[in-house]
Protein backbone atom coordinates (compact mmCIF):
# COMPACT_ATOMS: atom_id res chain seq x y z
CA UNK A 1 0.00 0.00 0.00
CA UNK A 2 1.19 3.52 -0.81
CA UNK A 3 2.85 5.21 2.15
CA UNK A 4 1.72 8.83 2.41
CA UNK A 5 3.00 9.47 5.92
CA UNK A 6 3.81 13.14 6.38
CA UNK A 7 1.06 14.27 4.00
CA UNK A 8 -1.92 16.30 5.14
CA UNK A 9 -5.47 16.55 3.89
CA UNK A 10 -8.70 18.43 4.55
CA UNK A 11 -12.00 16.62 3.96
CA UNK A 12 -15.11 18.80 3.97
CA UNK A 13 -18.51 17.14 3.85
CA UNK A 14 -18.47 14.06 6.09
CA UNK A 15 -22.00 13.62 7.44
CA UNK A 16 -22.15 9.98 8.53
CA UNK A 17 -20.68 6.55 7.78
CA UNK A 18 -22.46 6.41 4.40
CA UNK A 19 -20.87 9.63 3.15
CA UNK A 20 -18.65 9.40 0.09
CA UNK A 21 -16.44 11.91 1.89
CA UNK A 22 -16.00 9.46 4.76
CA UNK A 23 -14.98 6.66 2.37
CA UNK A 24 -12.38 8.99 0.86
CA UNK A 25 -11.15 10.03 4.30
CA UNK A 26 -10.69 6.39 5.31
CA UNK A 27 -8.78 5.66 2.11
CA UNK A 28 -6.39 8.55 2.67
CA UNK A 29 -5.93 7.89 6.38
CA UNK A 30 -5.23 4.23 5.66
CA UNK A 31 -2.11 5.32 3.77
CA UNK A 32 -0.86 7.57 6.55
CA UNK A 33 -2.36 10.93 5.57
CA UNK A 34 -3.14 13.06 8.62
CA UNK A 35 -6.54 14.62 8.14
CA UNK A 36 -8.64 17.56 9.20
CA UNK A 37 -12.39 16.92 9.06
CA UNK A 38 -15.04 19.61 9.29
CA UNK A 39 -18.68 19.64 10.29
CA UNK A 40 -21.40 22.15 9.46
CA UNK A 41 -23.31 22.08 12.77
CA UNK A 42 -23.19 20.39 16.15
CA UNK A 43 -25.61 17.63 15.16
CA UNK A 44 -23.26 16.53 12.38
CA UNK A 45 -20.29 17.24 14.61
CA UNK A 46 -21.30 14.36 16.90
CA UNK A 47 -21.27 11.99 13.92
CA UNK A 48 -17.91 13.26 12.66
CA UNK A 49 -16.23 12.96 16.06
CA UNK A 50 -17.54 9.42 16.51
CA UNK A 51 -16.25 8.36 13.09
CA UNK A 52 -12.93 10.15 13.51
CA UNK A 53 -12.14 8.10 16.60
CA UNK A 54 -10.97 5.36 14.23
CA UNK A 55 -8.43 7.66 12.55
CA UNK A 56 -4.99 8.77 13.72
CA UNK A 57 -5.53 11.98 15.73
CA UNK A 58 -7.38 14.03 13.12
CA UNK A 59 -8.33 17.67 13.54
CA UNK A 60 -12.09 18.09 13.96
CA UNK A 61 -13.19 21.62 13.09
CA UNK A 62 -16.49 23.46 12.70
CA UNK A 63 -17.01 24.99 9.28
CA UNK A 64 -20.12 26.54 7.82
CA UNK A 65 -18.94 26.93 4.21
CA UNK A 66 -21.18 29.95 3.72
CA UNK A 67 -19.10 31.86 6.30
CA UNK A 68 -15.81 33.33 5.11
CA UNK A 69 -14.79 33.81 8.74
CA UNK A 70 -15.23 30.12 9.52
CA UNK A 71 -13.36 29.07 6.36
CA UNK A 72 -10.46 31.34 7.36
CA UNK A 73 -10.52 29.93 10.89
CA UNK A 74 -10.27 26.37 9.55
CA UNK A 75 -7.17 27.19 7.53
CA UNK A 76 -5.68 29.05 10.46
CA UNK A 77 -6.03 25.89 12.58
CA UNK A 78 -4.62 23.71 9.80
CA UNK A 79 -1.69 26.05 9.31
CA UNK A 80 -0.82 25.87 13.00
CA UNK A 81 -1.28 22.11 13.32
CA UNK A 82 0.03 20.87 9.95
CA UNK A 83 2.04 23.74 8.49
CA UNK A 84 1.07 22.66 4.98
CA UNK A 85 -1.69 20.93 3.03
CA UNK A 86 -1.50 18.35 0.24
CA UNK A 87 -5.13 17.40 -0.41
CA UNK A 88 -8.51 19.11 -0.28
CA UNK A 89 -11.70 17.08 -0.69
CA UNK A 90 -14.84 19.16 -1.24
CA UNK A 91 -17.97 17.04 -0.79
CA UNK A 92 -20.54 19.69 0.01
CA UNK A 93 -23.90 20.18 -1.68
CA UNK A 94 -27.24 21.44 -0.46
CA UNK A 95 -30.54 22.79 -1.70
CA UNK A 96 -33.70 23.30 0.35
CA UNK A 97 -35.90 20.19 0.21
CA UNK A 98 -38.73 22.15 -1.41
CA UNK A 99 -36.53 22.76 -4.45
CA UNK A 100 -35.97 19.01 -5.03
CA UNK A 101 -39.50 18.12 -6.02
CA UNK A 102 -41.93 19.33 -8.66
CA UNK A 103 -40.94 21.60 -11.54
CA UNK A 104 -37.59 23.31 -11.97
CA UNK A 105 -39.57 26.26 -13.30
CA UNK A 106 -40.82 26.86 -9.77
CA UNK A 107 -37.36 27.22 -8.25
CA UNK A 108 -37.38 30.09 -5.78
CA UNK A 109 -34.82 32.88 -5.91
CA UNK A 110 -33.72 32.13 -2.37
CA UNK A 111 -33.47 28.39 -3.05
CA UNK A 112 -31.32 29.06 -6.11
CA UNK A 113 -29.04 31.35 -4.11
CA UNK A 114 -28.59 28.83 -1.31
CA UNK A 115 -27.88 25.94 -3.68
CA UNK A 116 -25.23 27.85 -5.63
CA UNK A 117 -23.61 29.34 -2.53
CA UNK A 118 -23.30 26.08 -0.59
CA UNK A 119 -22.63 23.75 -3.52
CA UNK A 120 -20.47 25.88 -5.81
CA UNK A 121 -19.03 29.02 -4.24
CA UNK A 122 -17.80 26.95 -1.30
CA UNK A 123 -15.31 25.23 -3.61
CA UNK A 124 -13.87 28.60 -4.62
CA UNK A 125 -13.62 29.75 -1.00
CA UNK A 126 -12.01 26.50 0.16
CA UNK A 127 -9.57 26.34 -2.75
CA UNK A 128 -8.54 29.95 -2.13
CA UNK A 129 -7.78 29.11 1.49
CA UNK A 130 -5.93 25.91 0.62
CA UNK A 131 -3.70 27.41 -2.07
CA UNK A 132 -1.15 29.12 0.22
CA UNK A 133 -0.71 25.93 2.27
CA UNK A 134 -0.29 23.86 -0.89
CA UNK A 135 2.00 26.41 -2.50
CA UNK A 136 4.50 25.88 0.28
CA UNK A 137 4.62 22.18 -0.63
CA UNK A 138 5.22 22.91 -4.30
CA UNK A 139 2.11 20.94 -5.23
CA UNK A 140 -1.42 20.16 -4.18
CA UNK A 141 -4.59 18.43 -5.29
CA UNK A 142 -8.23 19.48 -4.97
CA UNK A 143 -11.16 17.13 -5.59
CA UNK A 144 -14.91 17.74 -5.64
CA UNK A 145 -17.97 15.58 -6.26
CA UNK A 146 -20.47 16.18 -9.03
CA UNK A 147 -23.26 14.22 -10.72
CA UNK A 148 -24.57 13.52 -14.21
CA UNK A 149 -27.52 15.77 -13.40
CA UNK A 150 -25.17 18.62 -14.34
CA UNK A 151 -25.44 17.52 -17.99
CA UNK A 152 -28.71 15.63 -18.24
CA UNK A 153 -32.15 16.15 -16.74
CA UNK A 154 -33.11 13.92 -13.81
CA UNK A 155 -36.58 14.13 -12.22
CA UNK A 156 -36.63 16.33 -9.12
CA UNK A 157 -32.89 17.06 -9.25
CA UNK A 158 -33.85 20.53 -10.41
CA UNK A 159 -31.66 23.34 -9.05
CA UNK A 160 -28.98 20.87 -7.94
CA UNK A 161 -28.41 20.05 -11.60
CA UNK A 162 -27.72 23.71 -12.29
CA UNK A 163 -25.47 23.88 -9.23
CA UNK A 164 -23.48 20.84 -10.35
CA UNK A 165 -23.09 22.34 -13.82
CA UNK A 166 -21.67 25.45 -12.16
CA UNK A 167 -19.43 23.27 -10.02
CA UNK A 168 -17.96 21.53 -13.07
CA UNK A 169 -17.24 24.87 -14.74
CA UNK A 170 -15.66 26.06 -11.50
CA UNK A 171 -13.32 23.04 -11.55
CA UNK A 172 -12.05 24.06 -14.98
CA UNK A 173 -11.53 27.72 -14.08
CA UNK A 174 -9.78 26.87 -10.81
CA UNK A 175 -7.58 24.33 -12.61
CA UNK A 176 -6.47 27.07 -15.00
CA UNK A 177 -5.80 29.54 -12.19
CA UNK A 178 -3.93 27.12 -9.93
CA UNK A 179 -2.10 25.08 -12.56
CA UNK A 180 0.96 27.36 -12.66
CA UNK A 181 1.40 26.59 -8.92
CA UNK A 182 1.24 22.84 -9.59
CA UNK A 183 -2.11 22.59 -7.83
CA UNK A 184 -4.53 20.27 -9.62
CA UNK A 185 -8.34 20.50 -9.48
CA UNK A 186 -10.60 17.64 -10.56
CA UNK A 187 -14.08 16.24 -10.05
CA UNK A 188 -15.66 12.81 -9.81
CA UNK A 189 -19.14 12.26 -11.22
CA UNK A 190 -20.35 9.32 -9.15
CA UNK A 191 -23.37 7.19 -9.82
CA UNK A 192 -26.24 7.46 -7.35
CA UNK A 193 -25.42 6.23 -3.83
CA UNK A 194 -27.65 6.27 -0.76
CA UNK A 195 -26.30 9.10 1.37
CA UNK A 196 -27.76 11.79 3.61
CA UNK A 197 -27.77 14.19 0.64
CA UNK A 198 -29.53 11.79 -1.73
CA UNK A 199 -32.25 11.16 0.84
CA UNK A 200 -33.64 14.60 0.08
CA UNK A 201 -34.26 13.84 -3.61
CA UNK A 202 -37.80 12.69 -4.34
CA UNK A 203 -37.89 9.40 -6.27
CA UNK A 204 -34.25 8.53 -5.59
CA UNK A 205 -35.01 4.79 -5.40
CA UNK A 206 -36.30 4.94 -8.97
CA UNK A 207 -33.02 6.52 -10.12
CA UNK A 208 -31.07 3.68 -8.49
CA UNK A 209 -33.17 1.11 -10.34
CA UNK A 210 -32.73 2.83 -13.70
CA UNK A 211 -28.96 2.78 -13.22
CA UNK A 212 -29.02 -0.92 -12.37
CA UNK A 213 -31.03 -1.65 -15.48
CA UNK A 214 -29.11 0.50 -17.96
CA UNK A 215 -25.51 0.90 -16.80
CA UNK A 216 -22.91 -1.01 -18.82
CA UNK A 217 -22.01 -3.08 -15.74
CA UNK A 218 -25.70 -3.58 -14.82
CA UNK A 219 -25.23 -2.45 -11.25
CA UNK A 220 -24.85 0.54 -8.99
CA UNK A 221 -21.56 1.73 -7.51
CA UNK A 222 -20.61 2.05 -3.86
CA UNK A 223 -18.73 4.67 -1.87
CA UNK A 224 -15.60 2.53 -1.67
CA UNK A 225 -15.31 2.43 -5.45
CA UNK A 226 -15.65 6.20 -5.63
CA UNK A 227 -13.00 6.52 -2.92
CA UNK A 228 -10.55 4.45 -4.99
CA UNK A 229 -11.01 6.77 -7.96
CA UNK A 230 -10.68 9.78 -5.67
CA UNK A 231 -7.44 8.41 -4.26
CA UNK A 232 -6.05 8.08 -7.78
CA UNK A 233 -6.94 11.64 -8.74
CA UNK A 234 -5.67 13.08 -5.47
CA UNK A 235 -2.38 11.24 -5.18
CA UNK A 236 -1.28 9.69 -8.47
CA UNK A 237 -2.76 11.50 -11.45
CA UNK A 238 -0.06 14.16 -11.61
CA UNK A 239 -0.81 15.20 -15.20
CA UNK A 240 -4.61 15.31 -14.86
CA UNK A 241 -6.37 18.55 -13.97
CA UNK A 242 -9.63 20.26 -14.85
CA UNK A 243 -11.28 16.91 -15.56
CA UNK A 244 -14.50 15.21 -14.48
CA UNK A 245 -14.12 11.43 -14.10
CA UNK A 246 -17.31 9.35 -14.28
CA UNK A 247 -17.49 6.54 -11.72
CA UNK A 248 -20.96 5.21 -12.50
CA UNK A 249 -20.61 1.62 -13.76
CA UNK A 250 -20.72 2.97 -17.32
CA UNK A 251 -24.18 4.50 -17.15
CA UNK A 252 -23.05 7.75 -18.78
CA UNK A 253 -21.84 6.02 -21.97
CA UNK A 254 -25.17 4.36 -22.80
CA UNK A 255 -27.54 5.78 -25.37
CA UNK A 256 -30.43 3.46 -24.51
BELQUIBEL-V230553 format. One record per residue. N is the residue number from 1. RES is the residue in one letter. PSI is psi in radians with two decimals (999 if undefined). OMEGA is omega in whole degrees, -180 to 180 (NA if undefined). Layout:
# BELQUIBEL-V230553
N RES PSI OMEGA
N RES PSI OMEGA
This chain:
# BELQUIBEL-V230553
1 X 2.47 179
2 X 2.33 178
3 X 1.95 180
4 X 0.48 177
5 X 2.42 -178
6 X -0.15 176
7 X 2.74 -177
8 X 2.50 -180
9 X 2.69 174
10 X 2.18 178
11 X 2.06 -178
12 X 2.11 176
13 X 0.14 175
14 X 2.21 178
15 X -0.76 178
16 X -3.00 -174
17 X -0.26 179
18 X -0.13 -176
19 X 2.40 172
20 X -0.67 179
21 X -0.65 179
22 X -0.69 177
23 X -0.69 178
24 X -0.74 179
25 X -0.77 179
26 X -0.70 -179
27 X -0.75 179
28 X -0.82 -178
29 X -0.58 179
30 X -0.32 178
31 X 0.17 174
32 X 0.04 179
33 X 2.26 174
34 X 2.28 -170
35 X 2.66 163
36 X 2.30 178
37 X 2.49 179
38 X 2.81 174
39 X 2.61 -174
40 X -0.59 180
41 X 3.00 -173
42 X -0.55 178
43 X -0.82 178
44 X -0.50 179
45 X -0.66 177
46 X -0.76 178
47 X -0.80 -176
48 X -0.76 180
49 X -0.68 179
50 X -0.75 179
51 X -0.72 -174
52 X -0.27 179
53 X -0.37 180
54 X -0.09 -179
55 X 3.00 -177
56 X 1.62 173
57 X 1.01 178
58 X 2.81 169
59 X 2.34 176
60 X 2.02 -170
61 X 2.45 174
62 X 2.47 177
63 X 1.83 167
64 X 1.94 -172
65 X -0.14 175
66 X -0.01 -179
67 X 1.98 178
68 X -0.60 179
69 X -0.74 180
70 X -0.66 177
71 X -0.77 178
72 X -0.70 -180
73 X -0.68 178
74 X -0.81 -178
75 X -0.49 173
76 X -0.76 178
77 X -0.74 -180
78 X -0.72 179
79 X -0.72 180
80 X -0.72 -174
81 X -0.69 -174
82 X -0.63 -176
83 X -0.34 -180
84 X 3.00 179
85 X 2.35 179
86 X -0.65 -171
87 X 2.43 172
88 X 2.16 175
89 X 2.06 180
90 X 1.92 -178
91 X 0.96 -174
92 X 2.23 175
93 X 2.47 179
94 X 2.44 167
95 X 2.55 177
96 X 2.46 -176
97 X -0.62 -178
98 X -0.39 -179
99 X -0.14 -175
100 X 0.61 175
101 X 2.72 179
102 X -2.62 -174
103 X 2.44 174
104 X -0.57 180
105 X -0.47 -177
106 X 0.17 178
107 X 2.29 180
108 X 2.73 178
109 X -0.72 -179
110 X -0.69 177
111 X -0.69 177
112 X -0.79 -179
113 X -0.80 -179
114 X -0.80 -178
115 X -0.76 -178
116 X -0.62 180
117 X -0.93 -176
118 X -0.73 -170
119 X -0.39 -174
120 X -1.00 -177
121 X -0.53 180
122 X -0.58 178
123 X -0.70 178
124 X -0.84 -178
125 X -0.74 -179
126 X -0.67 178
127 X -0.67 179
128 X -0.69 178
129 X -0.58 -178
130 X -0.55 -171
131 X -0.82 -180
132 X -0.62 180
133 X -0.53 176
134 X -0.62 -179
135 X -0.67 180
136 X -0.39 178
137 X -0.27 -176
138 X 0.03 -180
139 X 2.83 176
140 X 2.89 -179
141 X 2.31 -180
142 X 2.37 180
143 X 2.40 175
144 X 2.96 -178
145 X 2.24 178
146 X -2.93 -178
147 X 2.71 -178
148 X -0.33 176
149 X -0.20 174
150 X -0.42 -172
151 X -0.33 179
152 X 2.76 -178
153 X 2.20 174
154 X 2.39 -179
155 X 2.29 175
156 X -0.04 177
157 X -0.61 166
158 X -2.11 -173
159 X -0.39 177
160 X -0.52 175
161 X -0.74 177
162 X -0.71 179
163 X -0.74 -180
164 X -0.58 175
165 X -0.73 176
166 X -0.63 179
167 X -0.75 -180
168 X -0.67 175
169 X -0.67 178
170 X -0.69 177
171 X -0.79 -178
172 X -0.75 -179
173 X -0.70 177
174 X -0.67 178
175 X -0.68 179
176 X -0.71 -180
177 X -0.74 -171
178 X -0.19 -180
179 X -0.75 179
180 X -0.33 177
181 X 0.20 -180
182 X 0.60 175
183 X 2.10 -177
184 X 2.59 -180
185 X 2.12 -179
186 X 2.97 178
187 X 2.67 170
188 X 2.28 173
189 X 1.69 -175
190 X 2.63 170
191 X 2.98 -177
192 X 2.33 180
193 X 2.46 179
194 X 1.90 178
195 X 3.07 177
196 X -0.68 -179
197 X -0.75 -177
198 X -0.38 -179
199 X -0.38 -178
200 X -0.05 -177
201 X 2.06 -180
202 X 2.32 179
203 X 0.36 -176
204 X -0.61 179
205 X -0.61 178
206 X -0.65 178
207 X -0.74 178
208 X -0.75 -178
209 X -0.70 178
210 X -0.73 177
211 X -0.78 179
212 X -0.67 -177
213 X -0.62 -167
214 X -0.32 -179
215 X 2.63 -179
216 X -0.66 -180
217 X 0.00 177
218 X 0.75 179
219 X 2.95 172
220 X 3.00 176
221 X 2.90 176
222 X 2.96 -174
223 X -0.58 179
224 X -0.65 178
225 X -0.67 176
226 X -0.69 180
227 X -0.64 178
228 X -0.75 178
229 X -0.68 178
230 X -0.73 180
231 X -0.73 178
232 X -0.87 -178
233 X -0.65 -178
234 X -0.72 -166
235 X -0.47 -170
236 X -0.47 -171
237 X 1.15 -169
238 X -0.23 179
239 X 0.20 -179
240 X 2.14 175
241 X 2.65 179
242 X 0.27 -174
243 X 2.79 176
244 X 1.93 -176
245 X 2.14 178
246 X 2.21 175
247 X 1.40 -170
248 X 0.46 180
249 X 0.38 177
250 X 0.24 180
251 X -0.73 -172
252 X -0.30 -178
253 X -0.23 -171
254 X 2.41 175
255 X -0.63 179
256 X 999 NA
